[in-house]
């Protein structure tokens, strides 16, 4: 455990000392803009599993379809209407038009919706680099035969994502993080990776999926052992723009807004009783910009926050 060099007091004043473990350059005291991100050291650990499993989902109609159209929805995006007797290839192609589905992400098989349900349902097999994915949704209201209430979409085999970096091609890398909770709205924002062999630093988020985050970068094969950390300005931290930063005998000071109270913690104390008390190991990232120069500092710290 490192020396306590980060303290967030009751008036939301953060003071940090000992600017060690810097990632680049020198800290600029008279920076025009300072962005600070604080997140728990154990936030978003990459999955250290070794075996990938492709998820299998099964769509079972309550009765065979005889006319009409249906749709499928994935990650809130819906296909155009599909004929009741659409082929596997047609359904696969329709899914691949959705923003969160790439070509060959999902194989479609089993039985057509026109088949007797006793033969089994239609299957959707996701490639194993997707891991555990959200269920596809269906809408049978436009069909003759199957009903929404009587038909089911089930997770026949749960997907598992390995702990290896994933080559997404086109200078993109997938970082396997189970149930990361990051929103699609974070695409274009930054993540900060620490403790990896090849991917440390700030990366731009290109895509968010349930079990992985895709960022721009050159792919290098790497097994994540569970010691790596990923932080963001979303669920696991708060990006704060400070209008100034002052220096005095190596002690730096900045004002935080009350939004820090919503900081999510992992494996640390969180008690609510006439206020919020949070303690634990954190990373503090300070990104200062002045003119065209950008300086980043990273501190591993024991942090204390008391809003009571």
FIVEXLO-304868 format. One line per 3 residues: number of its first residue (from 1); their letters; for each residue x negated, y negated, z negated of C-alpha. Coordinates in steps of 0.2 Angstrom, whole numbers. Layout:
<pts>
NUM) a) X:Y:Z ~ ...
</pts>
This chain:
<pts>
1) xxx) 0:0:0 ~ -7:-17:5 ~ -9:-32:-6
4) xxx) 7:-42:-8 ~ 4:-56:5 ~ 22:-59:9
7) xxx) 35:-67:-2 ~ 53:-73:2 ~ 60:-83:-12
10) xxx) 77:-88:-18 ~ 78:-103:-7 ~ 73:-94:9
13) xxx) 56:-100:9 ~ 44:-87:15 ~ 25:-88:11
16) xxx) 12:-77:18 ~ -7:-76:15 ~ -21:-66:21
19) xxx) -19:-67:40 ~ -27:-50:43 ~ -24:-36:56
22) xxx) -22:-49:69 ~ -18:-43:86 ~ -25:-57:96
25) xxx) -33:-74:95 ~ -33:-86:81 ~ -17:-93:73
28) xxx) -13:-111:79 ~ -8:-122:64 ~ 0:-136:74
31) xxx) 9:-124:86 ~ 24:-132:95 ~ 35:-117:92
34) xxx) 33:-102:80 ~ 44:-86:81 ~ 43:-75:66
37) xxx) 50:-57:66 ~ 52:-47:50 ~ 56:-29:50
40) xxx) 53:-14:38 ~ 38:-4:41 ~ 48:12:43
43) xxx) 60:4:56 ~ 64:14:71 ~ 51:28:70
46) xxx) 48:37:87 ~ 55:55:87 ~ 41:67:82
49) xxx) 51:82:89 ~ 42:93:101 ~ 55:102:111
52) xxx) 67:93:123 ~ 85:100:126 ~ 97:94:140
55) xxx) 114:90:133 ~ 129:100:140 ~ 146:92:139
58) xxx) 162:102:145 ~ 178:94:151 ~ 193:106:149
61) xxx) 210:101:156 ~ 225:108:147 ~ 232:113:164
64) xxx) 226:114:182 ~ 227:98:192 ~ 238:97:207
67) xxx) 238:79:213 ~ 233:61:209 ~ 216:54:203
70) xxx) 206:53:187 ~ 191:42:181 ~ 176:46:170
73) xxx) 168:33:159 ~ 150:32:152 ~ 143:19:140
76) xxx) 159:8:143 ~ 157:9:162 ~ 170:18:172
79) xxx) 169:26:189 ~ 181:22:204 ~ 196:34:205
82) xxx) 192:51:210 ~ 203:63:218 ~ 210:77:208
85) xxx) 201:90:218 ~ 185:80:220 ~ 169:91:223
88) xxx) 155:92:210 ~ 144:82:223 ~ 157:68:224
91) xxx) 159:67:205 ~ 140:67:203 ~ 138:53:215
94) xxx) 152:43:207 ~ 143:44:190 ~ 127:38:198
97) xxx) 135:22:203 ~ 136:17:184 ~ 123:5:177
100) xxx) 117:18:164 ~ 116:33:175 ~ 101:36:186
103) xxx) 101:48:201 ~ 100:66:195 ~ 103:61:177
106) xxx) 118:72:176 ~ 122:88:185 ~ 140:93:188
109) xxx) 146:111:188 ~ 157:124:180 ~ 175:124:188
112) xxx) 185:111:197 ~ 200:103:189 ~ 211:112:200
115) xxx) 205:129:193 ~ 215:138:179 ~ 208:132:162
118) xxx) 206:150:156 ~ 191:151:168 ~ 182:137:159
121) xxx) 180:118:161 ~ 170:107:171 ~ 152:105:165
124) xxx) 140:90:164 ~ 122:93:161 ~ 111:79:156
127) xxx) 92:80:160 ~ 82:83:144 ~ 73:66:145
130) xxx) 89:58:139 ~ 91:68:123 ~ 107:66:113
133) xxx) 119:55:123 ~ 137:48:120 ~ 151:58:126
136) xxx) 159:55:143 ~ 176:49:143 ~ 190:54:155
139) xxx) 207:47:160 ~ 219:59:167 ~ 235:47:167
142) xxx) 234:46:186 ~ 235:65:189 ~ 248:77:190
145) xxx) 245:92:178 ~ 232:88:165 ~ 236:76:151
148) xxx) 224:65:141 ~ 231:71:124 ~ 230:90:128
151) xxx) 213:90:137 ~ 196:89:129 ~ 178:83:132
154) xxx) 166:92:120 ~ 148:92:116 ~ 144:110:120
157) xxx) 125:108:118 ~ 118:94:109 ~ 103:85:118
160) xxx) 86:83:109 ~ 73:71:115 ~ 55:76:113
163) xxx) 42:66:104 ~ 32:62:120 ~ 32:46:130
166) xxx) 42:48:145 ~ 37:42:163 ~ 52:32:169
169) xxx) 42:29:186 ~ 40:11:193 ~ 29:5:179
172) xxx) 41:9:165 ~ 39:20:149 ~ 53:28:138
175) xxx) 50:28:120 ~ 59:42:111 ~ 68:35:96
178) xxx) 83:45:89 ~ 99:35:86 ~ 90:18:88
181) xxx) 106:8:86 ~ 100:-5:98 ~ 113:-14:109
184) xxx) 112:-15:128 ~ 113:-34:126 ~ 94:-32:120
187) xxx) 89:-29:138 ~ 76:-42:142 ~ 72:-45:124
190) xxx) 55:-40:116 ~ 51:-25:105 ~ 35:-23:95
193) xxx) 26:-7:94 ~ 12:-3:81 ~ 2:12:77
196) xxx) 3:20:94 ~ -12:26:104 ~ -7:17:120
199) xxx) 8:6:118 ~ 4:-6:105 ~ 10:-24:107
202) xxx) 25:-34:113 ~ 35:-26:127 ~ 51:-32:136
205) xxx) 65:-20:134 ~ 71:-13:151 ~ 85:-1:146
208) xxx) 92:5:130 ~ 99:23:128 ~ 105:32:112
211) xxx) 89:41:110 ~ 76:30:119 ~ 71:13:123
214) xxx) 63:10:140 ~ 50:-4:142 ~ 39:-11:156
217) xxx) 21:-3:155 ~ 9:9:163 ~ 14:27:158
220) xxx) 1:37:147 ~ 5:54:140 ~ 6:52:121
223) xxx) 14:63:108 ~ 22:52:94 ~ 18:59:77
226) xxx) 30:49:67 ~ 17:36:61 ~ 21:24:75
229) xxx) 33:10:72 ~ 44:-1:83 ~ 52:-17:77
232) xxx) 64:-29:86 ~ 74:-45:83 ~ 90:-35:82
235) xxx) 96:-22:70 ~ 79:-21:62 ~ 73:-39:60
238) xxx) 77:-57:62 ~ 69:-68:75 ~ 67:-85:67
241) xxx) 61:-101:76 ~ 52:-113:65 ~ 50:-131:69
244) xxx) 33:-131:61 ~ 20:-121:51 ~ 9:-129:38
247) xxx) -7:-123:31 ~ -15:-125:14 ~ -30:-115:8
250) xxx) -25:-101:19 ~ -7:-100:13 ~ 6:-102:26
253) xxx) 24:-107:23 ~ 40:-107:33 ~ 59:-109:30
256) xxx) 71:-94:34 ~ 89:-95:37 ~ 102:-85:27
259) xxx) 103:-73:41 ~ 89:-64:34 ~ 101:-57:21
262) xxx) 108:-46:34 ~ 91:-37:37 ~ 93:-19:38
265) xxx) 80:-9:27 ~ 74:9:29 ~ 68:19:14
268) xxx) 68:4:3 ~ 77:-4:-11 ~ 93:-13:-7
271) xxx) 105:-18:-22 ~ 120:-30:-21 ~ 124:-38:-37
274) xxx) 128:-56:-37 ~ 115:-58:-23 ~ 104:-47:-13
277) xxx) 87:-40:-18 ~ 76:-31:-5 ~ 59:-24:-7
280) xxx) 47:-13:3 ~ 33:-12:16 ~ 36:-24:30
283) xxx) 28:-30:46 ~ 28:-49:49 ~ 25:-54:67
286) xxx) 21:-72:70 ~ 21:-78:88 ~ 15:-96:90
289) xxx) 15:-105:107 ~ 7:-122:111 ~ 6:-128:129
292) xxx) 2:-113:139 ~ -6:-103:125 ~ 2:-89:115
295) xxx) -5:-82:99 ~ 2:-67:90 ~ -2:-61:72
298) xxx) 4:-46:64 ~ 3:-43:45 ~ 7:-27:35
301) xxx) 14:-34:19 ~ 24:-29:3 ~ 39:-41:4
304) xxx) 51:-46:-10 ~ 67:-55:-6 ~ 79:-61:-19
307) xx) 95:-71:-15 ~ 103:-71:-32
</pts>
